[in-house]
Structure formats: structure tokens, C-alpha cells
Amino acid sequence: RQAQRVATPDPSTTGPGRADHKGAKLSAIQFLNVLHIYLMTFREERFRQTSESTNSRVLWWSVGQTLVLVLTETMAARRFIKGLTSPWSLGFSGFGIAYGLYHIWDSTQSGTKYDLHENLAGKTYIVTGATSGIGQVIWSNSLYDPLRPLLRIVIQATVEELAKRNARVIMACRNREKCIQVRRDIVLSTRNKQVYCRQCDLEDFDSVRTFVQKASKGKYELDRIDGVVHNAAMMDAKRKVNKDGIERTLATNHLGAFLLTGLLLDKLLAQDHRVRIVFLNTNIINRKCDIDFDDLNAEHRKKYDGFEVYKQSKLAAAMFAKELSE
């Protein structure tokens, strides 16, 4: 009755023989509002009755309303998901992701590429991690498996570029069999036979000492060293230690390189030519990155975070490189 009173048009505002469309629209909206209020009142009354008695008809009414609501929302969600999977939506999403990745990559390419073809004949370089570390991706997490071939190419490029320039390259690696395979590929591609495999596991400090002893005297003595390239690196998903009880990531990424450089330092400084020591590092140390001097071995942490330990080891290597430069 109230809706009928509202819907009655005012003759003073309408011309003869014409319908007031604006008034009709307004009346329809008000009628729906009244109907909505009536249904809400009916629902509240039924819920009140439900709380006061166990009338099965009222309960079934409430269950029916709930089912209708669930079905309605499910259909709306399906339409929304279908819209997301449309070709246009996928196209715009793919473009946004590709542009974002390109922007990230472009922002990190701030260095200058070395493109000079200097002849390095007669010079000797030691390269660690030629078949393991970053090159072999020895992270114990299958998530990084797809990156293995790519990073292997990156690490071998160091040795290959030196070999292309006729340098003598000593591949210091933990796995001799893998080193022989890599050496074969590099020799075939560069035609430089002066590429040698020497075992040196930076995680094992005894192996580092043995490598330096052989390089200093005996059959494998190096008459000169023009550069040391620290490529070896690793990251574990779970905490592991070497035979000395030192966390593996710290041992390989920093302490092993620190020991190798320290043992070679007297020989390097005694030479009458320029020597370069290169540390392959990452720009993540430019972000939030600290060294926990109270727990360097990552023994007392609530949860072992391999990435945080990796960043700490890389920051330590960068600090060591800075100290050497000074």
C-alpha cells in the first residue's frame, strides 16, 4: 500500500496524456527499497523465531537462503576467474610481467663490458669454482635446477675467455672428473691446450693448503701468477658444516677464498709484475645486508635461512676485497 501511494504521479507536474518517466523510475526504486526492507524484516523475524524455538520450517528457510547465497557468489567468482583467463587479460598480464623483469634486469646492468682482445700469452691465472660452486649450482634445493645449465655457461665463460686470449689457466675445482669434462670442451673450442685441472675444494681447508703447496714447488709449481679469480660459491637450503665444524656456505664463499689468497699472498707480492685478485660477487649486498658477528657459524638462529647466510658470506668477501685493495 505504501508503494502504491508513492507510485501515484502528481497531476500538477505532468502534462495531459503524458507519463512522468522520472517519477515512474523513482517509484520503482522506492518500491524495491520497501520490498527489501520487508524481506529483511521477515528474515529477522524468522531468525528470532529460530532462537526461541526449533521450528524446522524456519531452519530450512535459513538453510535455503544460505545455499542461494553460496551459489550466487560461486557463479560470480567463476565469471571473475573466466575474465582473468581471457586472451586480453593474459596478454596485458604477460606484458606487465615482461616489462617488470626487463626493468629489473636493466637496472642491474650498470657495469662496462670488457671487449678488448688483449693477448695474454705467457700469463697464468687461477680460477676457482670452474666446475662447482656457482658454475655447477650446488644449492641443495631442486628449485634452482633449471638454472644449472645457464650458470654453468656463465662460469665456464671466465675460463674460456682467458683461454681464447692464449693465457695459461689453472682450474681449481673440487671434482676432478667434472673438471676434465669441462676442460675438454674449452680446449676444443679455443684450441688452447694450456688449460689444467687442479683439485682445490674451498670448503676443505686441507685441500686449499695442498693446492698452494703444489703450486709453490714440485711438478706443478707455477713460475708466475698474474691473477686469481674467485668464482666458487654455494648456498645450502639446510645448515651443513664441513669437517672442521664450520658452516659450509661461509667456509666456501669466504673463508676458503680468504685462506687461498692469504697463502698465495707472499708469492704474489714477490713478483715484479702486476697481479689482480678478482672476487665474483652480487649486488644483493648493496641492499639490507649485515654480518652477525655473534653467530657467524649460524648455530643459534631460530630458523636457518640459507639466503641470509649466503648474503652474509658475500658481504664478508666484499669486505675482504676492500681490505686487500687498501
C-alpha positions as a Markdown table, in Angstrom:
| # | Residue | x | y | z |
|---|---|---|---|---|
| 1 | Arg | 0.0 | 0.0 | 0.0 |
| 2 | Gln | 2.8 | 2.4 | 0.8 |
| 3 | Ala | 4.4 | 1.6 | -2.5 |
| 4 | Gln | 1.2 | 2.4 | -4.3 |
| 5 | Arg | 0.9 | 5.7 | -2.6 |
| 6 | Val | 4.5 | 6.6 | -3.6 |
| 7 | Ala | 3.9 | 5.5 | -7.2 |
| 8 | Thr | 0.9 | 7.7 | -7.7 |
| 9 | Pro | 2.1 | 10.6 | -10.0 |
| 10 | Asp | 1.4 | 14.2 | -9.2 |
| 11 | Pro | -1.0 | 15.7 | -11.8 |
| 12 | Ser | 0.5 | 19.1 | -11.3 |
| 13 | Thr | 3.9 | 18.0 | -12.6 |
| 14 | Thr | 2.7 | 16.1 | -15.7 |
| 15 | Gly | 1.1 | 17.3 | -18.8 |
| 16 | Pro | -2.1 | 15.9 | -20.2 |
| 17 | Gly | -1.8 | 12.4 | -21.8 |
| 18 | Arg | 1.9 | 12.1 | -20.8 |
| 19 | Ala | 3.6 | 9.8 | -18.3 |
| 20 | Asp | 6.2 | 11.2 | -16.0 |
| 21 | His | 9.1 | 8.8 | -16.7 |
| 22 | Lys | 11.2 | 10.3 | -14.0 |
| 23 | Gly | 8.5 | 9.8 | -11.4 |
| 24 | Ala | 8.0 | 6.2 | -12.6 |
| 25 | Lys | 11.7 | 5.4 | -12.2 |
| 26 | Leu | 11.8 | 6.9 | -8.7 |
| 27 | Ser | 8.6 | 5.0 | -7.8 |
| 28 | Ala | 10.2 | 1.7 | -8.9 |
| 29 | Ile | 13.3 | 2.3 | -6.9 |
| 30 | Gln | 11.3 | 3.2 | -3.8 |
| 31 | Phe | 9.1 | 0.1 | -4.3 |
| 32 | Leu | 12.2 | -2.1 | -4.4 |
| 33 | Asn | 13.5 | -0.4 | -1.3 |
| 34 | Val | 10.3 | -1.1 | 0.5 |
| 35 | Leu | 10.3 | -4.7 | -0.7 |
| 36 | His | 13.9 | -5.1 | 0.5 |
| 37 | Ile | 13.0 | -3.8 | 4.0 |
| 38 | Tyr | 10.1 | -6.2 | 4.1 |
| 39 | Leu | 12.3 | -9.2 | 3.3 |
| 40 | Met | 14.9 | -8.1 | 5.8 |
| 41 | Thr | 12.2 | -7.7 | 8.5 |
| 42 | Phe | 10.8 | -11.2 | 7.5 |
| 43 | Arg | 14.3 | -12.7 | 7.8 |
| 44 | Glu | 15.0 | -11.1 | 11.2 |
| 45 | Glu | 11.6 | -12.3 | 12.5 |
| 46 | Arg | 12.4 | -15.9 | 11.3 |
| 47 | Phe | 15.9 | -15.8 | 12.9 |
| 48 | Arg | 14.2 | -14.6 | 16.1 |
| 49 | Gln | 11.8 | -17.5 | 16.0 |
| 50 | Thr | 14.7 | -19.8 | 15.3 |
| 51 | Ser | 16.4 | -18.7 | 18.5 |
| 52 | Glu | 13.2 | -19.1 | 20.5 |
| 53 | Ser | 12.0 | -22.5 | 19.1 |
| 54 | Thr | 13.2 | -25.3 | 16.9 |
| 55 | Asn | 10.7 | -24.8 | 14.1 |
| 56 | Ser | 12.0 | -27.0 | 11.3 |
| 57 | Arg | 10.4 | -24.8 | 8.6 |
| 58 | Val | 12.2 | -21.7 | 9.8 |
| 59 | Leu | 15.5 | -23.7 | 9.9 |
| 60 | Trp | 15.0 | -24.9 | 6.3 |
| 61 | Trp | 14.2 | -21.4 | 5.2 |
| 62 | Ser | 17.6 | -20.2 | 6.6 |
| 63 | Val | 19.5 | -23.1 | 5.1 |
| 64 | Gly | 17.9 | -22.3 | 1.7 |
| 65 | Gln | 18.9 | -18.7 | 1.9 |
| 66 | Thr | 22.4 | -19.7 | 2.7 |
| 67 | Leu | 22.6 | -22.1 | -0.2 |
| 68 | Val | 21.3 | -19.5 | -2.6 |
| 69 | Leu | 23.9 | -17.0 | -1.4 |
| 70 | Val | 26.7 | -19.6 | -1.8 |
| 71 | Leu | 25.6 | -20.5 | -5.3 |
| 72 | Thr | 25.3 | -16.8 | -6.3 |
| 73 | Glu | 28.8 | -16.0 | -5.0 |
| 74 | Thr | 30.3 | -19.1 | -6.7 |
| 75 | Met | 28.8 | -18.1 | -10.0 |
| 76 | Ala | 30.2 | -14.6 | -9.6 |
| 77 | Ala | 33.7 | -15.9 | -8.7 |
| 78 | Arg | 33.6 | -18.2 | -11.8 |
| 79 | Arg | 32.8 | -15.2 | -14.1 |
| 80 | Phe | 35.6 | -13.2 | -12.5 |
| 81 | Ile | 38.1 | -16.0 | -13.0 |
| 82 | Lys | 36.9 | -16.6 | -16.6 |
| 83 | Gly | 37.5 | -12.9 | -17.2 |
| 84 | Leu | 41.1 | -13.2 | -15.9 |
| 85 | Thr | 41.9 | -16.1 | -18.2 |
| 86 | Ser | 40.7 | -14.3 | -21.3 |
| 87 | Pro | 43.3 | -13.7 | -24.0 |
| 88 | Trp | 43.2 | -9.9 | -23.4 |
| 89 | Ser | 43.8 | -10.3 | -19.7 |
| 90 | Leu | 46.6 | -12.8 | -20.2 |
| 91 | Gly | 48.2 | -10.6 | -22.8 |
| 92 | Phe | 48.2 | -7.5 | -20.6 |
| 93 | Ser | 49.4 | -9.5 | -17.6 |
| 94 | Gly | 52.2 | -11.1 | -19.6 |
| 95 | Phe | 53.3 | -7.7 | -20.9 |
| 96 | Gly | 53.3 | -6.3 | -17.4 |
| 97 | Ile | 55.4 | -9.1 | -16.1 |
| 98 | Ala | 57.9 | -9.0 | -19.0 |
| 99 | Tyr | 58.2 | -5.2 | -18.6 |
| 100 | Gly | 58.9 | -5.5 | -14.9 |
| 101 | Leu | 61.5 | -8.2 | -15.4 |
| 102 | Tyr | 63.2 | -6.1 | -18.1 |
| 103 | His | 63.2 | -3.1 | -15.8 |
| 104 | Ile | 64.9 | -5.1 | -13.0 |
| 105 | Trp | 67.5 | -6.5 | -15.4 |
| 106 | Asp | 68.2 | -3.2 | -17.0 |
| 107 | Ser | 68.7 | -1.5 | -13.6 |
| 108 | Thr | 71.4 | -4.0 | -12.7 |
| 109 | Gln | 73.4 | -3.6 | -15.9 |
| 110 | Ser | 75.4 | -0.6 | -14.8 |
| 111 | Gly | 78.9 | -2.1 | -15.4 |
| 112 | Thr | 81.1 | -1.8 | -18.5 |
| 113 | Lys | 81.7 | -4.9 | -20.6 |
| 114 | Tyr | 85.4 | -5.6 | -21.3 |
| 115 | Asp | 85.7 | -6.1 | -25.1 |
| 116 | Leu | 89.4 | -5.7 | -25.7 |
| 117 | His | 91.2 | -8.7 | -27.2 |
| 118 | Glu | 94.5 | -8.5 | -25.4 |
| 119 | Asn | 96.9 | -11.3 | -26.0 |
| 120 | Leu | 97.6 | -13.0 | -22.6 |
| 121 | Ala | 100.3 | -15.4 | -23.8 |
| 122 | Gly | 102.8 | -16.2 | -21.1 |
| 123 | Lys | 100.4 | -15.2 | -18.3 |
| 124 | Thr | 98.9 | -17.6 | -15.7 |
| 125 | Tyr | 95.5 | -17.3 | -14.0 |
| 126 | Ile | 93.9 | -19.4 | -11.3 |
| 127 | Val | 90.1 | -19.7 | -11.5 |
| 128 | Thr | 88.2 | -21.3 | -8.6 |
| 129 | Gly | 84.7 | -22.8 | -9.0 |
| 130 | Ala | 85.2 | -23.8 | -12.6 |
| 131 | Thr | 83.0 | -26.9 | -12.3 |
| 132 | Ser | 81.3 | -26.4 | -9.0 |
| 133 | Gly | 80.2 | -23.5 | -6.8 |
| 134 | Ile | 78.2 | -21.0 | -9.0 |
| 135 | Gly | 79.1 | -22.9 | -12.1 |
| 136 | Gln | 77.5 | -26.2 | -11.0 |
| 137 | Val | 74.9 | -24.6 | -8.7 |
| 138 | Ile | 75.3 | -26.9 | -5.7 |
| 139 | Trp | 72.4 | -25.4 | -3.9 |
| 140 | Ser | 70.6 | -28.4 | -2.3 |
| 141 | Asn | 67.2 | -27.2 | -3.5 |
| 142 | Ser | 65.5 | -28.5 | -6.6 |
| 143 | Leu | 64.0 | -25.1 | -7.1 |
| 144 | Tyr | 67.3 | -24.0 | -8.7 |
| 145 | Asp | 67.7 | -27.0 | -11.0 |
| 146 | Pro | 66.6 | -25.0 | -14.1 |
| 147 | Leu | 69.4 | -22.5 | -13.5 |
| 148 | Arg | 72.2 | -25.1 | -13.6 |
| 149 | Pro | 72.9 | -25.0 | -17.4 |
| 150 | Leu | 72.8 | -21.2 | -17.6 |
| 151 | Leu | 75.1 | -20.6 | -14.6 |
| 152 | Arg | 77.5 | -23.4 | -15.8 |
| 153 | Ile | 77.8 | -21.4 | -19.1 |
| 154 | Val | 78.5 | -18.2 | -17.1 |
| 155 | Ile | 81.2 | -19.7 | -15.0 |
| 156 | Gln | 82.9 | -21.5 | -17.9 |
| 157 | Ala | 83.0 | -18.3 | -19.8 |
| 158 | Thr | 85.6 | -17.0 | -17.4 |
| 159 | Val | 88.0 | -19.8 | -18.2 |
| 160 | Glu | 87.1 | -19.8 | -21.9 |
| 161 | Glu | 87.7 | -16.1 | -22.4 |
| 162 | Leu | 91.1 | -16.4 | -20.7 |
| 163 | Ala | 91.9 | -19.4 | -22.9 |
| 164 | Lys | 90.8 | -17.5 | -26.1 |
| 165 | Arg | 93.5 | -14.9 | -25.2 |
| 166 | Asn | 96.2 | -17.6 | -25.0 |
| 167 | Ala | 96.6 | -17.5 | -21.3 |
| 168 | Arg | 97.5 | -20.5 | -19.1 |
| 169 | Val | 94.5 | -21.2 | -16.9 |
| 170 | Ile | 94.5 | -23.4 | -13.7 |
| 171 | Met | 91.0 | -24.6 | -13.0 |
| 172 | Ala | 90.9 | -25.1 | -9.2 |
| 173 | Cys | 87.9 | -27.4 | -8.6 |
| 174 | Arg | 86.5 | -29.8 | -6.1 |
| 175 | Asn | 85.6 | -32.5 | -8.6 |
| 176 | Arg | 88.4 | -33.6 | -10.9 |
| 177 | Glu | 86.2 | -35.7 | -13.2 |
| 178 | Lys | 83.9 | -32.8 | -13.9 |
| 179 | Cys | 86.9 | -30.6 | -14.4 |
| 180 | Ile | 88.3 | -32.9 | -17.1 |
| 181 | Gln | 85.0 | -32.8 | -19.0 |
| 182 | Val | 84.8 | -29.0 | -18.9 |
| 183 | Arg | 88.5 | -28.7 | -19.9 |
| 184 | Arg | 87.9 | -30.9 | -22.9 |
| 185 | Asp | 85.1 | -28.6 | -24.1 |
| 186 | Ile | 87.2 | -25.5 | -23.6 |
| 187 | Val | 90.2 | -26.9 | -25.3 |
| 188 | Leu | 88.2 | -27.9 | -28.3 |
| 189 | Ser | 86.5 | -24.5 | -28.6 |
| 190 | Thr | 89.6 | -22.4 | -28.0 |
| 191 | Arg | 92.4 | -24.6 | -29.4 |
| 192 | Asn | 94.4 | -23.7 | -26.3 |
| 193 | Lys | 95.9 | -26.8 | -24.5 |
| 194 | Gln | 97.2 | -24.7 | -21.6 |
| 195 | Val | 94.1 | -25.3 | -19.5 |
| 196 | Tyr | 94.8 | -27.5 | -16.5 |
| 197 | Cys | 92.8 | -29.2 | -13.8 |
| 198 | Arg | 93.9 | -29.0 | -10.1 |
| 199 | Gln | 91.9 | -30.1 | -7.2 |
| 200 | Cys | 91.0 | -27.4 | -4.7 |
| 201 | Asp | 87.9 | -27.7 | -2.5 |
| 202 | Leu | 87.5 | -24.3 | -0.8 |
| 203 | Glu | 85.2 | -25.9 | 1.8 |
| 204 | Asp | 88.1 | -28.2 | 2.8 |
| 205 | Phe | 90.9 | -26.1 | 4.2 |
| 206 | Asp | 93.4 | -29.0 | 3.9 |
| 207 | Ser | 92.6 | -29.2 | 0.2 |
| 208 | Val | 93.4 | -25.5 | -0.1 |
| 209 | Arg | 96.7 | -25.9 | 1.6 |
| 210 | Thr | 97.6 | -28.9 | -0.6 |
| 211 | Phe | 96.8 | -26.8 | -3.7 |
| 212 | Val | 99.0 | -24.0 | -2.6 |
| 213 | Gln | 101.9 | -26.3 | -1.7 |
| 214 | Lys | 101.8 | -27.9 | -5.2 |
| 215 | Ala | 101.6 | -24.5 | -6.9 |
| 216 | Ser | 104.7 | -23.3 | -4.9 |
| 217 | Lys | 107.1 | -26.2 | -5.6 |
| 218 | Gly | 107.4 | -29.5 | -7.2 |
| 219 | Lys | 106.0 | -30.9 | -10.5 |
| 220 | Tyr | 103.0 | -28.5 | -10.6 |
| 221 | Glu | 104.9 | -25.4 | -9.5 |
| 222 | Leu | 103.7 | -22.2 | -11.1 |
| 223 | Asp | 106.5 | -19.9 | -12.2 |
| 224 | Arg | 104.2 | -16.9 | -12.1 |
| 225 | Ile | 100.7 | -16.0 | -11.2 |
| 226 | Asp | 99.1 | -13.0 | -12.9 |
| 227 | Gly | 95.6 | -13.3 | -11.4 |
| 228 | Val | 93.3 | -15.2 | -9.1 |
| 229 | Val | 89.6 | -15.2 | -9.9 |
| 230 | His | 87.4 | -16.3 | -7.0 |
| 231 | Asn | 84.3 | -17.7 | -8.8 |
| 232 | Ala | 83.4 | -20.5 | -6.4 |
| 233 | Ala | 80.3 | -20.0 | -4.3 |
| 234 | Met | 77.4 | -22.0 | -2.9 |
| 235 | Met | 74.2 | -21.8 | -0.9 |
| 236 | Asp | 72.5 | -24.6 | 1.2 |
| 237 | Ala | 68.8 | -24.8 | 1.9 |
| 238 | Lys | 69.6 | -26.6 | 5.2 |
| 239 | Arg | 72.5 | -25.9 | 7.6 |
| 240 | Lys | 75.5 | -28.1 | 7.0 |
| 241 | Val | 79.1 | -28.0 | 8.3 |
| 242 | Asn | 82.4 | -29.1 | 6.9 |
| 243 | Lys | 84.8 | -31.4 | 8.7 |
| 244 | Asp | 86.1 | -28.6 | 10.8 |
| 245 | Gly | 82.5 | -27.8 | 12.1 |
| 246 | Ile | 82.3 | -24.6 | 10.1 |
| 247 | Glu | 79.1 | -23.8 | 8.2 |
| 248 | Arg | 79.6 | -24.7 | 4.5 |
| 249 | Thr | 78.4 | -21.5 | 2.9 |
| 250 | Leu | 80.7 | -19.3 | 5.0 |
| 251 | Ala | 83.6 | -21.8 | 4.5 |
| 252 | Thr | 83.3 | -21.9 | 0.7 |
| 253 | Asn | 82.2 | -18.4 | -0.1 |
| 254 | His | 84.6 | -16.5 | 2.2 |
| 255 | Leu | 86.9 | -18.5 | 4.5 |
| 256 | Gly | 88.2 | -20.8 | 1.8 |
| 257 | Ala | 88.9 | -17.8 | -0.6 |
| 258 | Phe | 90.5 | -15.9 | 2.4 |
| 259 | Leu | 92.8 | -18.8 | 3.1 |
| 260 | Leu | 93.8 | -19.4 | -0.5 |
| 261 | Thr | 94.6 | -15.7 | -1.1 |
| 262 | Gly | 96.5 | -15.5 | 2.2 |
| 263 | Leu | 98.7 | -18.5 | 1.4 |
| 264 | Leu | 99.4 | -17.2 | -2.1 |
| 265 | Leu | 99.9 | -13.6 | -1.0 |
| 266 | Asp | 103.7 | -13.7 | -0.3 |
| 267 | Lys | 104.3 | -15.3 | -3.8 |
| 268 | Leu | 102.1 | -12.7 | -5.4 |
| 269 | Leu | 103.8 | -9.8 | -3.8 |
| 270 | Ala | 107.2 | -11.1 | -4.5 |
| 271 | Gln | 106.6 | -10.9 | -8.3 |
| 272 | Asp | 107.8 | -8.0 | -10.3 |
| 273 | His | 104.6 | -7.7 | -12.4 |
| 274 | Arg | 101.1 | -6.5 | -11.7 |
| 275 | Val | 98.7 | -9.1 | -10.1 |
| 276 | Arg | 95.0 | -8.9 | -10.0 |
| 277 | Ile | 92.7 | -10.7 | -7.5 |
| 278 | Val | 89.1 | -10.8 | -8.6 |
| 279 | Phe | 86.0 | -11.7 | -6.4 |
| 280 | Leu | 82.8 | -12.6 | -8.2 |
| 281 | Asn | 80.1 | -11.0 | -6.1 |
| 282 | Thr | 76.4 | -10.0 | -6.2 |
| 283 | Asn | 74.6 | -6.7 | -5.9 |
| 284 | Ile | 72.4 | -8.0 | -3.1 |
| 285 | Ile | 75.0 | -6.8 | -0.6 |
| 286 | Asn | 74.1 | -3.3 | -1.6 |
| 287 | Arg | 70.7 | -3.8 | 0.0 |
| 288 | Lys | 69.9 | -4.6 | 3.6 |
| 289 | Cys | 72.7 | -7.0 | 4.5 |
| 290 | Asp | 74.5 | -7.4 | 7.8 |
| 291 | Ile | 77.1 | -9.7 | 9.3 |
| 292 | Asp | 76.1 | -11.4 | 12.6 |
| 293 | Phe | 79.5 | -11.4 | 14.4 |
| 294 | Asp | 77.9 | -13.0 | 17.4 |
| 295 | Asp | 76.7 | -16.0 | 15.3 |
| 296 | Leu | 78.9 | -16.3 | 12.3 |
| 297 | Asn | 78.5 | -20.0 | 12.2 |
| 298 | Ala | 74.7 | -19.8 | 12.2 |
| 299 | Glu | 74.4 | -22.1 | 15.2 |
| 300 | His | 72.0 | -20.2 | 17.4 |
| 301 | Arg | 69.4 | -19.0 | 15.0 |
| 302 | Lys | 65.7 | -19.9 | 15.4 |
| 303 | Lys | 65.4 | -20.8 | 11.8 |
| 304 | Tyr | 68.3 | -21.3 | 9.3 |
| 305 | Asp | 67.9 | -19.1 | 6.3 |
| 306 | Gly | 70.3 | -20.1 | 3.5 |
| 307 | Phe | 69.8 | -16.9 | 1.6 |
| 308 | Glu | 70.6 | -14.7 | 4.6 |
| 309 | Val | 73.8 | -16.8 | 5.3 |
| 310 | Tyr | 74.7 | -16.5 | 1.6 |
| 311 | Lys | 74.4 | -12.7 | 1.7 |
| 312 | Gln | 76.5 | -12.6 | 4.9 |
| 313 | Ser | 79.3 | -14.6 | 3.3 |
| 314 | Lys | 79.2 | -12.5 | 0.1 |
| 315 | Leu | 79.4 | -9.3 | 2.2 |
| 316 | Ala | 82.4 | -10.7 | 4.1 |
| 317 | Ala | 84.1 | -11.4 | 0.7 |
| 318 | Ala | 83.4 | -7.9 | -0.4 |
| 319 | Met | 84.9 | -6.5 | 2.8 |
| 320 | Phe | 88.0 | -8.7 | 2.3 |
| 321 | Ala | 88.4 | -7.4 | -1.2 |
| 322 | Lys | 88.2 | -3.9 | 0.0 |
| 323 | Glu | 90.8 | -4.6 | 2.7 |
| 324 | Leu | 93.2 | -6.1 | 0.1 |
| 325 | Ser | 92.7 | -3.0 | -2.2 |
| 326 | Glu | 93.8 | -0.7 | 0.6 |
